[in-house]
Amino acid sequence: MRYDRSMRRGFGVDVGGSGIKGAPVDLDTGALLAERVRSPTPQPATPGAVARVVGEVIGPYDGVVGMTLPAVVQGGVARTAANIDPSWVGTDVAGLVHQVTGRRAVVVNDADAAGVAEARYGAARDVDGLVLVLTLGTGIGSALLVDGRLVPNSELGHLQLDGHLAEHRASDAARKRDDLSWEEFAERVSRYVRHVDLLLHPRRVVLGGGVSKKSAKWLHLLDVEVEVVPAGLLNEAGIVGAALLAEG
């Protein structure tokens, strides 16, 4: 594909518990400039194995790459590991990616990247006050935005719900594992959203992640007081946000 030289573009890679996907992004509009490339997340999802797949997803792109990780990330270093191998904890992710792929990388929490994308291009755009972006996939990721500015590494999927981690009860993976109907899934998500609403009182909750593509089947079934809307960028928000954050 040929690009307009005046176009602001970047490349985002979204590392999840089940898949690693990436694409070039038009940073003026948030649109993907090519069909995303997706590869399964290696098992076990160790740093070296994931970095090699990231290199394959990046392909010939030679600029600075934005990369997400399901982890608390501070200064390019993973401080936790959720739905990936525990050996990520303490890993200099940016340094590893450069070593394995030869590309410079800006590394961020996956839900934070999605939140930044939704604030710039999607369902959190131009919303004053506190907005909570939740990504429902292999786990539950969260991003807090105050007047459009990110408060990083909130990790609200690790709150307790019914005596379990919330992401073990109300994620898309939990829906599939427990063979929940959409009504049953909506009930669990409702309990979780009511819980975070009681704690934070956001102006709006944006629901993204893999299950957001099917929001027409269950979003209307939620029983909550706070405004809840589907993510504008659906499951591409992580890629778009990573590319945007890599621009600096």
Backbone as a ProteinNet text record, in pm:
[ID]
protein_1_A
[PRIMARY]
MRYDRSMRRGFGVDVGGSGIKGAPVDLDTGALLAERVRSPTPQPATPGAVARVVGEVIGPYDGVVGMTLPAVVQGGVARTAANIDPSWVGTDVAGLVHQVTGRRAVVVNDADAAGVAEARYGAARDVDGLVLVLTLGTGIGSALLVDGRLVPNSELGHLQLDGHLAEHRASDAARKRDDLSWEEFAERVSRYVRHVDLLLHPRRVVLGGGVSKKSAKWLHLLDVEVEVVPAGLLNEAGIVGAALLAEG
[TERTIARY]
84.3	0	87.7	51.3	122.8	49.1	125.5	67.4	93.6	-1.9	17.5	128.1	230.2	344.1	305.3	192.7	148.3	70	38.3	-43.1	37.6	-22	36.7	-1.4	97.7	66.4	159	113.1	191.8	156.5	214.7	186.5	162	51.6	17.4	10.5	59.5	51.3	-17.9	-121	-199.8	-176.2	-108.7	-77.7	-184.2	-256.7	-359.9	-330.5	-416.4	-396.7	-416.3	-494.1	-520.6	-464.3	-444.8	-397	-310.8	-222.3	-137.9	-172.4	-218.2	-264.8	-205.8	-186.7	-127.2	-164.5	-147.6	-180.8	-124.7	-101	-69.4	-195.8	-179.1	-294	-278.7	-386.8	-394.7	-420.5	-322.8	-334.6	-423.1	-462.3	-556.1	-700	-729.8	-867.8	-885.9	-776.8	-786.9	-822.1	-828.6	-863.2	-740.4	-762.4	-655.7	-628.5	-500.9	-461.9	-446.5	-455	-448.7	-518.7	-553.4	-615.1	-518.1	-568.6	-480	-425.1	-302.8	-239.4	-259.5	-301.7	-325.1	-257.1	-186.9	-126	-164.5	-177.2	-208.6	-97.6	-135.7	-37.2	29.6	163.4	230.2	203.3	202	181.5	299.9	373.5	351	389.1	323.3	342.8	461.4	581	702.3	748.2	830.2	874.5	940	1034.1	1102.3	1008.8	918.7	825.8	730	678.7	586.3	659.1	780.2	855.5	879.9	905	926.3	799.5	684.4	558.5	528.9	560.6	543.4	623.2	746.4	827.1	761.6	699.5	630.9	509.9	437.5	319.5	359.6	470.9	517.5	557	621.3	662.4	765.8	749.3	852.3	846	744.9	733.7	859.8	921.3	1051.3	1050.8	932.4	925.6	911.8	888.6	863.3	727.3	721.8	600.5	539.3	407.2	336.2	293	312.3	279.9	207.7	101	28.8	68.6	41.9	66.6	-38.1	-93.1	-187.9	-113.4	-61.9	22.9	30.8	62.6	101.8	238.5	251.5	377.2	421.9	542.5	598.7	737.1	754.3	882.8	928.9	834.7	868	892.8	879.5	904.3	772.3	749.8	628.9	640.6	540.9	540	445.8	353.4	262.5	249	174.7	148.8	10.4	-82.4	-218.7	-246.4	-277.9	-308.8	-189.3	-69.4	54.8	148.4	265.9	355	408.5	417.6	467.7	610.1	687.1	824.1	832.4	717.9	717.8	748.7	716.3	733.5	880.7	907.1	1043.6	1113	1046.8	1108.4	1108.6	1222.8	1231.9	1174	1045.8	976.4	1025.5	1041	1088.4	1226.8	1313.6	1447.4	1445	1357.2	1345	1296.8	1194.3	1140.6	1247.7	1324.5	1431.9	1537.2	1569.7	1670.2	1624.2	1498.4	1447.7	1407.1	1348.5	1292.7	1373.7	1459.3	1533.4	1453.2	1331.3	1245.8	1240	1233.8	1206.9	1058.3	1025.5	885.6	849.2	727.1	665.5	563.8	578.7	497.5	403.2	275.2	173.5	78.7	5.9	-100.5	-206.7	-259.6	-352.2	-480.3	-539.5	-663.5	-636.5	-520.7	-485.8	-478.1	-419.5	-413	-553.2	-641.5	-779.3	-848.3	-824.2	-885	-839.8	-710.4	-657.4	-719.3	-734.7	-796.7	-942.3	-1016	-1156.5	-1170.5	-1074.7	-1079.6	-1049.7	-963.3	-927.4	-1027.3	-1071.9	-1151.4	-1289.2	-1315	-1431.3	-1532.9	-1584	-1699.5	-1668.1	-1539.5	-1503.3	-1461.4	-1474.1	-1431	-1522.2	-1459.8	-1532	-1627.6	-1596.4	-1676.3	-1599	-1657.2	-1592.1	-1603.6	-1513.2	-1517.1	-1456	-1498.6	-1439.7	-1512.7	-1436.5	-1487.8	-1410.4	-1481.5	-1419.9	-1434.9	-1323.3	-1323.5	-1288.6	-1376.2	-1354.3	-1341.8	-1240.2	-1222.7	-1251	-1352.4	-1394.9	-1345.2	-1242.6	-1184	-1140.3	-1011.6	-957.8	-968.4	-948.9	-970	-1056	-1045.4	-1109.5	-1000.6	-982.3	-890.8	-968.8	-902.5	-971.1	-879.9	-941.2	-870.1	-954.1	-891.1	-957.3	-913.1	-1011.5	-984.1	-1052.6	-978.4	-1033.5	-1018	-1131.2	-1129.4	-1040.1	-1045.6	-971.2	-828.1	-780.1	-641.8	-637.7	-543.7	-533.2	-472.6	-534.6	-475.3	-431.9	-302.4	-259.9	-267.2	-275	-256.3	-357.3	-486.7	-588.7	-621.5	-619.4	-635.5	-761.9	-875.7	-999.5	-1062.3	-1008.8	-1055	-1015.9	-928.1	-883.3	-962.2	-1067.4	-1158.1	-1230.6	-1279.1	-1352.4	-1498.6	-1549.8	-1690.1	-1737.4	-1833.4	-1886.9	-1777.1	-1680.5	-1574.5	-1464.7	-1466	-1364.8	-1313.3	-1198.5	-1157.7	-1266	-1296.9	-1403.8	-1380.9	-1254.6	-1229.3	-1250.9	-1258.1	-1289.9	-1440.8	-1519	-1664.4	-1733.7	-1680.2	-1754.2	-1678.2	-1571.9	-1499.3	-1565.8	-1524.2	-1575.7	-1528.7	-1406.9	-1357.7	-1443.2	-1487	-1574.7	-1709.6	-1759.7	-1887.2	-1876.4	-1767.1	-1748.7	-1724	-1641.2	-1608	-1731	-1817.1	-1935	-2058.5	-2040.6	-2149.5	-2271.1	-2247.8	-2354.1	-2440.6	-2568.3	-2655.7	-2623.2	-2672.1	-2647.1	-2713.4	-2827.6	-2894.4	-2810.4	-2753.9	-2670.7	-2542.2	-2485.3	-2363.5	-2392.8	-2503.4	-2539.6	-2561.7	-2615.2	-2635.7	-2502	-2404.7	-2272.6	-2205.2	-2209.9	-2149.6	-2219.1	-2350.9	-2425.4	-2377	-2357.2	-2310.6	-2172.1	-2089.1	-1954.7	-1959.9	-2037	-2045.9	-2106.7	-2208.6	-2266.4	-2161.3	-2073.6	-1969	-1871	-1821.4	-1725.1	-1793.8	-1921.9	-1996.1	-2007.6	-2030.7	-2038.2	-1905.7	-1794.4	-1662.4	-1619.9	-1652.4	-1591.4	-1690.3	-1816.4	-1919.2	-1875.2	-1838.5	-1798.9	-1917.7	-1888.2	-1993	-2041.1	-1949.7	-1983.3	-1892.8	-1946.8	-1868.1	-1869.9	-1751.8	-1736.5	-1692.7	-1768	-1737.9	-1676.3	-1552.7	-1482.1	-1433.6	-1329.1	-1279	-1349.8	-1313.7	-1365.4	-1515.7	-1581.4	-1726.6	-1802.2	-1732.3	-1799.8	-1857.6	-1803.2	-1856.7	-1998.2	-2037	-2168.5	-2257	-2227.5	-2297.7	-2447.8	-2490.6	-2634.6	-2710.8	-2641.1	-2706.3	-2725.6	-2650.7	-2654.7	-2647.7	-2600.9	-2582.1	-2713.9	-2821.8	-2952.7	-3008	-2945.6	-2991.3	-2928.8	-2832.6	-2765.6	-2863.6	-2849.3	-2931.8	-2841	-2813.6	-2722.6	-2778.1	-2728.1	-2771.9	-2679.7	-2550.9	-2455.5	-2475.6	-2445.3	-2453.5	-2345.9	-2387.3	-2295.5	-2312.3	-2200.7	-2205.2	-2098.7	-2118.8	-2015.2	-1897.9	-1780.8	-1662	-1679.1	-1638.1	-1649.3	-1556.4	-1440.5	-1340.5	-1345.8	-1443.4	-1461.2	-1329.3	-1290.5	-1172.2	-1043.1	-1050.9	-931.3	-870.6	-935.8	-892.1	-749.7	-711.2	-576.7	-470.2	-490.2	-397.1	-385.6	-500.9	-503.7	-438	-472.7	-415.4	-265.6	-219.2	-74.9	-1.2	-55.3	7.8	9.4	-99	-107.9	-6.6	5.7	98.8	244.3	271.1	407.8	452.5	355.4	390.8	455.6	424.1	484.3	410.5
-119.7	0	124.7	224.6	352	452.1	536	631.2	773.8	861.1	1003.9	1048.2	1116.1	1155	1251.7	1323.8	1418.8	1350.9	1223.8	1152.3	1121.7	1147	1103.8	957.7	871.8	731.2	666.2	556.2	480.9	334.2	254.1	111.2	67	-4.3	-53.8	-204.5	-261.8	-406	-428.1	-509.6	-537.1	-681.8	-701.1	-835.1	-876.7	-982.3	-1032.6	-1173.9	-1225	-1359.2	-1467.3	-1437.6	-1538.9	-1502.9	-1374.4	-1334.1	-1209.3	-1196.7	-1078.5	-1021.3	-897.8	-839.7	-700.2	-660.4	-530.3	-478.5	-346.4	-283.2	-142.1	-86.7	55.8	137.8	256.5	338.7	480.7	535.8	677.4	753.3	829.4	895.3	1018.9	1063.6	1175.4	1130.3	1006.6	958.9	838.8	767.7	646	523	536.5	423.2	336.3	206.5	116.7	136.8	138.7	161.6	32.6	-78.6	-209.2	-309.3	-422.5	-526.8	-569.7	-584.6	-620	-761.1	-780	-910.7	-970.4	-1094.9	-1159	-1294.9	-1320	-1449.9	-1495.2	-1625.6	-1673.4	-1637.4	-1606	-1583.4	-1716.5	-1722.8	-1850.7	-1898.7	-2026.8	-2086.9	-2178.1	-2149.6	-2040.2	-1905.3	-1799.2	-1664.8	-1596.9	-1654.7	-1601	-1477.5	-1392.8	-1270.6	-1296.3	-1389.2	-1414.3	-1463.9	-1557	-1612.8	-1506.4	-1423.7	-1317.1	-1214.8	-1176.6	-1077.5	-1124.2	-1253	-1304.5	-1293.1	-1322.9	-1309.7	-1162.8	-1075	-931.2	-888.8	-937.1	-905	-950.6	-1068.1	-1118.7	-1032	-986.9	-902.9	-766.4	-711.3	-580.5	-586.9	-696.6	-710.7	-607.2	-543.4	-451.6	-310.7	-280.5	-144	-112.1	4.8	34.5	155.5	207.1	320.3	274.8	371	339.4	270.7	162.4	81.7	100.8	111.7	108.8	-32.6	-76.9	-214.8	-217.2	-293	-310.5	-441.6	-448.7	-571.6	-579.6	-699.2	-711.7	-712.4	-596.9	-583.6	-437.4	-412.3	-278.6	-252.1	-142	-107.5	30.4	37.7	163.8	181.6	288.2	313.3	202.4	137.3	29.8	-104.4	-111.1	-233.5	-290.3	-421.2	-487.1	-509.4	-466.6	-483	-592.8	-633.4	-744.3	-826.8	-936.6	-1018.6	-1080.3	-1042.2	-1095	-1168.9	-1295.8	-1378.8	-1395.9	-1371.8	-1403.7	-1466.9	-1510.3	-1583.9	-1495	-1547.2	-1467.5	-1415.4	-1476.4	-1431.7	-1291.4	-1235.3	-1096.4	-997.4	-1030.9	-935.5	-897	-767.6	-716.3	-708.6	-751.4	-749.4	-608.4	-566	-442.1	-472.1	-448.9	-491	-412.9	-282.4	-201.5	-248	-276.1	-323.6	-459.1	-548.3	-681.1	-673	-592.6	-579.4	-524.6	-427.3	-372.4	-478.6	-557.8	-662.2	-767.6	-809.7	-919.4	-872.7	-752.8	-707.8	-598.5	-531.4	-418.7	-290.9	-290.8	-171	-109.6	22.9	90.5	78.2	57.9	37.1	121.3	171.3	234.2	134.1	91.3	-16.9	37.6	-0.9	48.8	-63.6	-45	-136.4	-142.3	-261	-277.3	-195.9	-196.5	-119.8	29.7	72.7	214.8	260.6	176.7	210.6	223.7	130.2	136.4	263.5	299.4	420.1	545.6	555	671.1	681.4	567.7	567.4	611.8	562.3	600.9	749.2	803.3	945.1	1033.7	987.3	1067.6	1052.3	929.5	903.5	842.7	791.2	705.8	754.4	661.2	685.9	768.2	794.2	878.8	1019	1046.1	1175.9	1288.4	1397	1519.7	1496.1	1400.9	1378.2	1434.8	1533.2	1592.6	1499.8	1521.5	1442.1	1305.7	1211.7	1078.3	983.8	919	813.7	686.1	576.3	446.5	361.9	317.7	227.4	87.7	-7.2	-146.8	-233	-318.3	-411.4	-551.9	-614.8	-747.8	-848.4	-922.9	-1020.6	-1142.2	-1178.6	-1287.8	-1254.7	-1127.6	-1076.5	-951.9	-865.1	-733.7	-630.1	-546.9	-434.4	-307.5	-208.2	-82.9	35.3	143.4	269.4	381.4	466.5	582.6	707.9	787.1	910.5	1025.3	1128.7	1248	1364.9	1415.7	1521.6	1481.9	1354.7	1305	1266.5	1286.2	1254.5	1121.5	1037.6	904.1	903.9	825.9	790.2	644.6	615.6	483.1	373.2	249.5	128.4	111.7	125.7	116.9	-27.7	-121.9	-264.8	-297.1	-241.2	-263.1	-399.8	-473.2	-609.1	-702.4	-655.9	-737.7	-711.8	-628.6	-614.2	-746	-764.2	-885.6	-875.2	-983.1	-992.3	-1133.4	-1143.3	-1274.1	-1365.7	-1305.7	-1385.3	-1427.2	-1373.3	-1404.7	-1275.2	-1283	-1168.9	-1140.5	-1012.3	-975.5	-1033.1	-1034.6	-1084	-1234.5	-1304.8	-1447.3	-1472.3	-1364.6	-1378	-1306.8	-1191.8	-1107.5	-1076	-1149.1	-1130.7	-1212.2	-1187.9	-1269.1	-1413.4	-1432	-1569	-1642.8	-1571.8	-1634	-1670.6	-1585.1	-1614.8	-1745.8	-1759.4	-1880.8	-2001.9	-1985.2	-2097.5	-2152.1	-2061.6	-2103.1	-2120.5	-2106.5	-2125.5	-2042.1	-1912.9	-1823.3	-1778.2	-1765.7	-1698.9	-1550.1	-1476.1	-1332	-1266.8	-1318	-1263.8	-1288	-1406.7	-1438.9	-1357.4	-1340.4	-1260.1	-1115.2	-1060.9	-922.2	-901.9	-1003.1	-992.9	-981.4	-1061.7	-1054.5	-920.6	-876	-747.8	-635	-644.4	-542.3	-532.5	-646.6	-644.1	-579.8	-610.2	-552.2	-401.7	-359	-216.2	-139.2	-196.1	-129.6	-113.6	-212.8	-207.2	-93.7	-84.2	22.4	158.6	161.9	287.8	337.9	246.9	284.1	342.1	289.3	335.4	465.3	482.8	591	694.3	656.4	745.6	811	732	791.2	853.3	946.2	1005.7	906.6	823.2	727.8	606.6	488.9	366.6	320.8	300	253.1	106.7	19.9	-122.6	-164.4	-215.6	-261.1	-403.2	-438.6	-575.5	-661.8	-790.9	-881.5	-891.4	-886.1	-904.6	-779.7	-666.7	-543.7	-556.5	-645.8	-666.1	-722.5	-780.4	-843.1	-764.9	-635.7	-557.3	-549.4	-560	-552.5	-667.7	-775.9	-893.1	-883	-792.8	-796.6	-660.8	-557.2	-429	-373.9	-392.7	-342.7	-418.9	-529.8	-610.5	-566.9	-474.2	-430.5	-356.9	-380.1	-315.2	-228.4	-107.7	-15.5	125.9	215.3	354.2	440.9	411.3	490.9	469.3	570.3	557	459.5	359.8	260	258.2	269.1	270.6	174.8	122.3	36.1	120	58.6	126.7	165.9	286	330.5	255.8	213.9	145.2	-5.9	-52.5	-194.9	-257.3	-369.4	-440.3	-393	-285.2	-229.2	-116.4	-81.4	33.9	17	-104.8	-126	-97	-144.5	-118.1	31.7	98.3	241.2	322.7	292.5	366.3	346.5	224.4	197	279.3	283.1	361	509.5	556.9	697.8	732.9	647.5	673.3	664.1	583.5	572.7	701	782.5	908.9	1006	987.5	1071.8	1201.1
0	0	0	-82.8	-85.3	2.4	72.8	166.1	119.9	147.1	130.4	225.3	173.3	256.9	367.5	347.8	450.3	562.4	546.5	644.5	770	885.3	1012.3	1031.9	1035.1	1048.9	1150.5	1205.9	1301.7	1289.4	1377.2	1376	1518.8	1540.3	1672.5	1675.8	1783.9	1806.8	1940.8	1940.5	2060.7	2102.2	2215	2264.7	2365.3	2334.4	2424	2469.1	2555.7	2606.7	2502.7	2396.8	2293.9	2157.6	2130.7	1999.2	2004.3	1905.5	1888.3	1751.9	1749.3	1624.3	1607	1480.9	1455	1318.2	1300.7	1173	1171.4	1052.8	1042	1062.9	1119.7	1159.8	1106.9	1053.4	1018.9	1148.9	1195.4	1325.2	1321.4	1202.2	1193.6	1214.7	1174.8	1182.1	1274.5	1306.9	1386.2	1304.1	1173.2	1086.6	1059.5	1047.7	1006.3	858	820.8	681.8	603	670.1	605.2	695	639.3	720.7	830.3	950	1060.4	1042.2	1090.2	1091.2	1229.7	1236	1366.1	1371.2	1482.3	1507.2	1647.4	1669.8	1804.5	1902.9	2024.2	2129.1	2161.7	2159.2	2186	2328.1	2345.9	2477.4	2511	2618.5	2712.6	2651.1	2700.1	2645.6	2714	2693.8	2754.1	2676.5	2737	2669.1	2533.9	2527.6	2401	2293.5	2328.2	2230.1	2178.1	2267.5	2226.3	2140.1	2178.6	2101.3	1958.8	1940.7	1805.4	1721.1	1781.2	1707.8	1678.6	1772.6	1749.3	1627.1	1614.9	1497.9	1368.9	1370.1	1251.4	1216.9	1319.7	1296.9	1242	1291.8	1244.2	1097.5	1057.6	918.1	878.4	760.7	711.2	769.5	850.7	905.4	984.7	958.5	1019	1112	1146.3	1237.7	1381.7	1471.1	1611.6	1621.8	1695.7	1707.7	1845.7	1850.7	1977.9	2008	2130.7	2167.1	2300.6	2307	2432.3	2498.1	2627.8	2703.6	2814.1	2841.6	2952.9	3085.9	3122.3	3240.5	3280.3	3405.2	3446.6	3385.6	3313.2	3247.4	3295.5	3346.4	3394	3333.8	3256.4	3194.4	3101.9	3035	2943	3008.1	3141.9	3217.2	3267.7	3248.2	3297.5	3447.9	3523.1	3668.1	3714	3628	3656.2	3528.9	3536.6	3418	3432.1	3343.8	3347.6	3217.9	3227.3	3110.7	3016.7	3068.2	2999.2	3101.4	3058.6	3147.2	3260.5	3382.7	3495.8	3476.4	3385	3362.5	3303.1	3262.9	3214.4	3325.6	3448.6	3559.2	3570.5	3562.3	3568.5	3434.3	3326.7	3193.6	3136.1	3083	3006	2868	2852.6	2731	2609.8	2625.3	2513	2468.1	2564.8	2530.8	2463.2	2510	2450.9	2306.5	2282.8	2147.2	2053.4	2099.5	2015.5	1986.1	2085.5	2068.1	1967.9	1978.6	1894.9	1755.3	1744.8	1616.8	1548.7	1624.4	1568.5	1564.5	1617.3	1617.6	1757.1	1760.4	1887.3	1917	2043.2	2080.4	2201.7	2200	2316.4	2369.3	2493.6	2549.2	2655.1	2647.6	2739.4	2777.3	2885.4	2924.1	2814.1	2788.3	2675.7	2690.1	2808.5	2827	2823.7	2873.4	2866	2720.9	2634.4	2492.6	2434.2	2469.3	2420.8	2470.7	2596.5	2651.3	2579.8	2551	2479.2	2340.3	2273	2140.6	2147.1	2246.8	2259.7	2294.3	2370.8	2405.2	2284.2	2195.4	2078.7	1964.3	1940.8	1820.1	1845.9	1965.8	1984.3	2084.7	2165.2	2250.8	2375	2403.8	2517.8	2473.7	2346.7	2293.1	2341.8	2384.7	2426	2542.6	2629.1	2749.3	2868.6	2935.7	3051.9	3172.8	3268.7	3390.6	3371.1	3454	3455.8	3361.3	3274.8	3186.8	3217.1	3226.8	3250	3124	3069.3	2954.8	3004	2976.4	3016.3	2892	2888.7	2777.8	2827.7	2770.5	2811.5	2708.8	2745.7	2654.6	2731.8	2719.7	2799.7	2947.5	2980.8	3116.4	3108.7	3209.3	3205.5	3225.5	3125.2	3137.7	3165.4	3223.4	3254.5	3226.2	3183.3	3164.3	3222.7	3301.6	3360.1	3285.3	3242.7	3170.3	3242.8	3274.2	3339	3242.5	3193.8	3092.1	2975	2937.3	2823.2	2850.4	2973.9	3008.6	3084.6	3047.6	3103.5	3243.4	3332.8	3461.6	3447.2	3429.7	3383.8	3489.3	3437.5	3516.8	3630	3598	3703.5	3742.1	3647.2	3676.9	3758.1	3718.7	3792.8	3765	3670.2	3648.2	3760.6	3850.3	3962.7	4090.2	4080.7	4194	4219	4341.5	4376.8	4333.5	4274.9	4237.8	4271.2	4361	4403.3	4456.8	4527.1	4586.7	4491.5	4370	4269.6	4208.6	4139.7	4059.5	3956.2	3936.8	3843.8	3705	3659.8	3525.2	3512.4	3625.2	3620.9	3619.4	3634.1	3637.1	3520.5	3478.4	3384.6	3256.7	3227.2	3101.6	2991.3	2867.6	2757.4	2770.4	2822.5	2843.8	2945.9	3051.1	3150.9	3089.7	3001.2	2933.5	2855	2781.7	2701.6	2791.4	2894.2	2983.4	3052.2	3100.8	3176.3	3088.1	2956.3	2860.3	2898.5	2923.7	2968.4	2851.2	2876.2	2780.5	2784.3	2685.6	2687	2807.5	2849.7	2967.7	3093.4	3105.4	3221.9	3221.3	3102.8	3091.7	3128.4	3079.2	3108.7	3259	3327.2	3471.6	3544	3502.8	3567	3539.3	3413.5	3379.4	3454.1	3468.5	3543.1	3687	3752.2	3890.9	3900.6	3803.3	3803.9	3779	3680.2	3649.5	3766.7	3831.9	3949.6	4059.1	4072.4	4174.9	4146.7	4023.8	3993.1	3990.6	3954.9	3958.8	4102.7	4197.5	4338.5	4387.7	4335.8	4379.3	4313.4	4184.1	4106.8	4053.1	4034.9	3979.5	3849.1	3748.4	3620.2	3548.1	3458.4	3376.4	3270.6	3223.4	3118.5	3132	3099.7	3091.5	2945.8	2891	2752.9	2757.9	2693.6	2695.2	2562	2569.4	2450.5	2467.9	2394	2396.3	2294.7	2292	2191	2186.5	2302.1	2305.9	2260.8	2244.9	2202.8	2062.2	1980.4	1845.6	1848.9	1963.2	1976.1	2072.8	2091	2193.6	2168.3	2042.6	2012.7	2076.2	2110.5	2167.6	2318.8	2385.9	2532.5	2601.5	2533.7	2602.1	2656	2580.5	2623.1	2743.8	2778.8	2892.1	3024.6	3019.3	3141.6	3232.7	3362.1	3464	3550.3	3501.4	3569.4	3557.7	3643.9	3639.4	3554	3554.2	3478.4	3328.3	3249.6	3104.1	3055.8	2979	2923.5	2772.6	2700.6	2554.3	2500.8	2380.1	2320.5	2272.4	2270.1	2221.8	2075.1	2042	1904.3	1810.4	1862.1	1780	1798.8	1875.9	1901.7	1947.3	1887.9	1936.2	1869.7	1791.4	1728.4	1811.4	1922.7	2000.8	2054	2092.7	2145	2041.3	1919	1809.6	1784.8	1775.6	1742.6	1855.7	1980.7	2092.7	2104.4	2079.5	2085.6	1980.2	1858.9	1753.6	1788.2	1846.7	1884.1	1992.8	2094.6	2204.2	2157.3	2056.1	2004.3	1936.9	1893.2	1827.5	1926.6	2057.6	2159.4	2182.2
[MASK]
++++++++++++++++++++++++++++++++++++++++++++++++++++++++++++++++++++++++++++++++++++++++++++++++++++++++++++++++++++++++++++++++++++++++++++++++++++++++++++++++++++++++++++++++++++++++++++++++++++++++++++++++++++++++++++++++++++++++++++++++++++++++

